[in-house]
Amino acid sequence: MGWPSCSGGNLHERSLVAGARVQNIWSIAGDSSRADVNQFLLQYFVNYNFKSRIYLSTAPIIIANWDADSDSRWTVPFGLGIGKLEGNNISGLSNTAVNKTL
């Protein structure tokens, strides 16, 4: 798990936040009667914040099963979210911020 860092201002004041997680899982031991595992995962995220406190975001999880047939190896979804932050103090804990998403 990682947290985006911010220097100079609050994180919600930045226009673009992006990152990714990449992993591959292999089976290396265990019961020989079980199927081998060789699976790739990529999750990227992009969040664009507008000054009006509206934001666009996406964070799909792309998967490849290297042991599957080539016509069913990849799962590549795409989604887009839109939301709006409302409240007096987004970064403070003393006030309540409301996140509305669609």
C-alpha positions as CSV (number, residue, x, y, z in Angstrom):
1,M,0.0,0.0,0.0
2,G,1.3,3.4,-0.8
3,W,0.2,7.0,-0.1
4,P,0.9,9.8,-2.6
5,S,3.2,12.3,-1.1
6,C,2.8,16.1,-1.3
7,S,5.2,18.9,-0.6
8,G,4.0,22.5,-0.7
9,G,0.2,22.6,-0.4
10,N,-2.4,20.0,0.2
11,L,-2.8,16.9,-2.0
12,H,-6.3,17.9,-3.1
13,E,-4.9,21.1,-4.5
14,R,-2.8,19.3,-7.1
15,S,-4.4,18.8,-10.5
16,L,-3.0,15.4,-11.4
17,V,-2.2,12.4,-9.3
18,A,-1.1,9.2,-11.0
19,G,0.6,5.9,-10.1
20,A,0.7,2.2,-10.7
21,R,1.1,-1.2,-9.1
22,V,2.6,-4.1,-11.1
23,Q,3.0,-7.7,-10.0
24,N,3.4,-11.2,-11.4
25,I,2.5,-14.3,-9.4
26,W,4.1,-17.7,-10.0
27,S,3.5,-21.0,-8.4
28,I,6.9,-22.5,-7.3
29,A,5.9,-25.3,-4.9
30,G,3.0,-27.2,-3.5
31,D,0.8,-30.1,-4.5
32,S,1.6,-31.3,-8.0
33,S,-2.0,-32.1,-8.7
34,R,-2.9,-28.4,-8.6
35,A,-2.7,-26.2,-11.7
36,D,0.3,-24.0,-12.0
37,V,-0.1,-20.2,-11.6
38,N,1.5,-17.6,-13.7
39,Q,-0.5,-14.4,-13.6
40,F,0.3,-10.7,-14.3
41,L,-1.5,-7.8,-12.7
42,L,-1.2,-4.1,-13.5
43,Q,-3.3,-1.5,-11.7
44,Y,-2.8,2.1,-12.7
45,F,-4.6,5.1,-11.3
46,V,-5.1,8.6,-12.7
47,N,-7.0,11.3,-10.8
48,Y,-7.5,14.8,-12.3
49,N,-8.8,17.5,-9.9
50,F,-10.4,20.6,-11.2
51,K,-10.4,23.8,-9.1
52,S,-14.2,23.5,-8.8
53,R,-13.6,20.4,-6.6
54,I,-14.9,18.2,-9.4
55,Y,-12.6,15.3,-10.3
56,L,-12.2,12.6,-12.9
57,S,-10.6,9.2,-12.0
58,T,-9.8,5.8,-13.3
59,A,-8.2,2.8,-11.7
60,P,-8.7,-0.4,-13.8
61,I,-7.0,-3.7,-12.9
62,I,-5.4,-5.3,-16.0
63,I,-4.8,-9.0,-15.7
64,A,-2.9,-11.5,-17.9
65,N,-3.0,-15.3,-17.3
66,W,0.1,-16.5,-19.1
67,D,-1.0,-20.1,-18.9
68,A,-4.3,-19.4,-20.7
69,D,-4.9,-19.7,-24.4
70,S,-3.9,-16.6,-26.4
71,D,-7.5,-15.6,-27.2
72,S,-8.5,-15.5,-23.5
73,R,-5.2,-14.4,-21.9
74,W,-5.9,-10.7,-21.2
75,T,-8.6,-8.9,-19.2
76,V,-8.3,-5.2,-20.0
77,P,-11.2,-3.1,-18.4
78,F,-11.6,0.6,-18.6
79,G,-13.7,2.8,-16.4
80,L,-14.1,6.5,-15.7
81,G,-15.4,8.1,-12.5
82,I,-16.5,11.6,-11.9
83,G,-17.1,13.1,-8.5
84,K,-17.3,16.3,-6.4
85,L,-15.8,17.0,-3.0
86,E,-18.0,19.2,-0.8
87,G,-17.4,20.6,2.6
88,N,-15.5,23.4,4.3
89,N,-12.2,21.7,4.9
90,I,-11.2,18.8,2.7
91,S,-7.8,18.1,4.4
92,G,-8.7,18.8,8.0
93,L,-10.2,16.3,10.4
94,S,-12.4,18.8,12.3
95,N,-14.8,19.4,9.5
96,T,-16.8,16.9,7.4
97,A,-16.1,16.5,3.7
98,V,-18.6,14.8,1.5
99,N,-17.5,12.9,-1.6
100,K,-20.2,12.5,-4.2
101,T,-19.5,10.1,-7.1
102,L,-21.2,8.9,-10.2
